């Protein structure tokens, strides 16, 4: 008897989840670049969207954002939340999905985590243990 391997909720995202997330990321980046979202806070910042993670049912998109230089993240996320309805409508129109996913905006901490790891690797203790000194 063969058994089917069942995927767990913590498993890797499907190709469809990745593809839809990337389409949403691209649509949002274009909207921000073109200045389609008329908001003073968003207009005064260059905003990076490194990743959009989709829920398995594609009804929720978690959008990770970071203003250039990492400053004013709170006001930027608040401005995105304030304009969420319009952003969601435009994203749905742009990528032509059956259902427009709900958008959640979160601070991207991957840059900070990468910096922390770089500092750990460069620390004298790690160099000493690695036989580089």
VENGI-V979298 format. One record per helix or strand. SS is the DSSP state (H for helix, E for strand). FROM is the first residue (numbers start at 1). TO is the last residue. If there is no record, write none. Layout:
SS,FROM,TO / SS,FROM,TO
This chain:
H,15,34 / H,40,43 / E,47,54 / E,60,67 / H,68,70 / H,73,82 / H,84,95 / E,102,107 / H,110,122 / H,124,129
